Amino acid sequence: MENSSEAVIQYHQRTKHQLNAYAKGPETLDWDDQPNPFRRFSGCETLALPLPGAQLACLFGDLDKPEQIASQPLTLTNLGLMLELSFGLSAWKQFGPDRWALRCNPSSGNLHPTEAYLLCTDPDLLQPGVYHYVSHDHALERRSRFHADATRPELYIGLSSIHWREAWKYGERAFRYCQHDIGHALAALSYAAAGLGWSIELLSESADADVAAWLGLDRNDDFVPTEHEAPDLFCRIRSDRQAVTGFDAGHLSQILQSAEWFGTAERLSGRHFYRWPIIDEVSAHAAKPASAAERLTLPGLDLPLPSHNIAASTLFRQRRSAQHFNGKSPDLPLADFQRMLSALLPNAKPPFTAWNWPAQVHPVIFVHRVAGLEPGLYLLPRDPQALTELKQAFSTDFIWQTVEMPFEFYRLTPGNVRQAAKTISCHQPIASDSAFSLGMLARFADQVEAEAWRYRRLFWECGMLGQILYLEAEVAGVRGTGIGCFFDDAVHGMLGLRDNAWQSLYHFTVGEPLDDGRLQSLPAYAHLSG
Ligand SMILES: Cc1cc2nc3c(=O)[nH]c(=O)nc-3n(C[C@H](O)[C@H](O)[C@H](O)COP(=O)(O)O)c2cc1C
């Protein structure tokens, strides 16, 4: 197909779940072929990071004003802590003979397609080279070494996706979930860095092809072809208060010309029974070319303190998805609801300090049980300028009643929306038994038509909002769950949307969790201290 934007929009259309048919996926799951969630490279040196488990000095609420957090020195210990709190293990769960790891970053189906790499040109920190983070071992694998100009010491972090991990279970729709996971990962990284007084600068001007070359992802012989990694994001870790200098991609490419590479990726699955070629196709169409550097200065908003303000590192490690909600819990206090929604607004705090673009995503909220708020369907415009267009696009039946809140907030329709929320979320009770659930409505057609790769960016933005909600739910003493399974056009139909100018790309739910007492919880890294 000639036009990449068209191809991407077709992929999107084709991977919608419909009320009468799910997007194409495997008919049966071959559990013996489940991809290994931990990538390792054989034939390269491994560098153990200092033992995980250290605490950050700050509370979660302190991250609202990241500029006030003292910058910690850039040492291997602190770097290890940042990696642990964003991508490291948070616990093991056991049910009968089955045991699986959870991580600080969530992932659709717990399949974890996201991989993280460091690129260091700072010889005082690490021998200049590219390092792959292995969350299971809390270790770095040295993929390359090169000579770097000691006058320009920098530390970069790159994120990539192994689409196969997600496609194994979810088939064609998996590409979307990989992008959600990247958004979650970027936000997790931004929060963890802020806890150390550091920040993440998203170098979004970089071309995917360059990122692939810098991280060694384009070294095809080092990977099983069906298990290759696609480049997603490339960031600079800023550990001090110095003025931001420009990023010189050419300089980095030049340094890497002298790189010596080590290791090959171990196979993740024994065989690949199902193949989903559409994923490689959409990935190629949605590749990002180099672009002009974009950075955003956002206002600082004064958020009310969270109601269970605890150590940020404790909170990152305790983040979990609720599998069930207590459908009869007391109402969620209004102050908690207000804080959660305020935290979604563009604001000079993580994760938006790692984001370079204006808000394109607006939550449509199914309020079930929030104190002092009538149940019904609501809209939180994250950019009030989008309001006129949203009003024009939505059903004329909506009442657009202004609700008094510390931000713009509209009631679209009052009433019990629990059944509707559950039905559109692939009939999952987590969308109706919670205090509220929501759909993330993205400005779609004109974004993807402008540049095909923005398709991914819209999902990243949604994933980032999901990560905010996960953490904000925990700090309010409740819990959240991402919802990737929803009936796309049923959502659009309910809102009265007639075309693809706006599309719902991700759903989320928050409420009082019901724990499954049959699951045993085990510490994250007992296997390292033994
Ligand atoms: C993009 C995304 C989509 C998800 N979709 C669903 C879903 O539709 N239903 C569900 O029960 N959980 C869903 N989850 C939750 C994951 O299953 C969960 O993150 C994973 O099992 C890891 O568990 P943890 O979040 O407790 O670490 C989703 C998570 C993400 C990040």
The ligand as a Tripos MOL2 file, in Angstrom:
@<TRIPOS>MOLECULE
LIG
   31    33     1     0     0
SMALL
NO_CHARGES

@<TRIPOS>ATOM
      1 C1         -2.3770   -2.0600   28.0060 C.3       1 LIG1
      2 C2         -2.9930   -2.9240   29.0660 C.ar      1 LIG1
      3 C3         -4.2090   -3.5380   28.8280 C.ar      1 LIG1
      4 C4         -4.7840   -4.3460   29.8220 C.ar      1 LIG1
      5 N1         -6.0130   -4.9020   29.5950 N.ar      1 LIG1
      6 C5         -6.6250   -5.6290   30.5700 C.ar      1 LIG1
      7 C6         -7.9490   -6.1170   30.3940 C.ar      1 LIG1
      8 O1         -8.5920   -5.8890   29.3600 O.2       1 LIG1
      9 N2         -8.4970   -6.8360   31.4170 N.ar      1 LIG1
     10 C7         -7.8140   -7.0940   32.5920 C.ar      1 LIG1
     11 O2         -8.3500   -7.7530   33.4890 O.2       1 LIG1
     12 N3         -6.5500   -6.6220   32.7800 N.ar      1 LIG1
     13 C8         -5.9440   -5.8960   31.8140 C.ar      1 LIG1
     14 N4         -4.6860   -5.3660   32.0110 N.ar      1 LIG1
     15 C9         -3.9550   -5.6480   33.2750 C.3       1 LIG1
     16 C10        -2.8210   -6.6580   33.0430 C.3       1 LIG1
     17 O3         -3.3530   -7.9440   32.9170 O.3       1 LIG1
     18 C11        -1.8050   -6.5590   34.1750 C.3       1 LIG1
     19 O4         -1.1200   -5.3410   34.0590 O.3       1 LIG1
     20 C12        -0.7910   -7.6870   34.1410 C.3       1 LIG1
     21 O5         -1.3870   -8.9240   34.4150 O.3       1 LIG1
     22 C13         0.3240   -7.4530   35.1410 C.3       1 LIG1
     23 O6         -0.1940   -7.3440   36.4360 O.3       1 LIG1
     24 P1          0.0830   -6.0700   37.3360 P.3       1 LIG1
     25 O7         -0.5190   -4.8900   36.6320 O.co2     1 LIG1
     26 O8         -0.5980   -6.3770   38.6460 O.co2     1 LIG1
     27 O9          1.5690   -5.9230   37.4630 O.co2     1 LIG1
     28 C14        -4.1100   -4.5520   31.0570 C.ar      1 LIG1
     29 C15        -2.8900   -3.9070   31.2800 C.ar      1 LIG1
     30 C16        -2.3330   -3.0970   30.3130 C.ar      1 LIG1
     31 C17        -1.0290   -2.4050   30.6080 C.3       1 LIG1
@<TRIPOS>BOND
     1     1     2 1
     2     2     3 ar
     3     2    30 ar
     4     3     4 ar
     5     4     5 ar
     6     4    28 ar
     7     5     6 ar
     8     6     7 ar
     9     6    13 1
    10     7     8 2
    11     7     9 ar
    12     9    10 ar
    13    10    11 2
    14    10    12 ar
    15    12    13 ar
    16    13    14 ar
    17    14    15 1
    18    14    28 ar
    19    15    16 1
    20    16    17 1
    21    16    18 1
    22    18    19 1
    23    18    20 1
    24    20    21 1
    25    20    22 1
    26    22    23 1
    27    23    24 1
    28    24    25 2
    29    24    26 1
    30    24    27 1
    31    28    29 ar
    32    29    30 ar
    33    30    31 1
@<TRIPOS>SUBSTRUCTURE
     1 LIG1         1 GROUP 0 **** ****
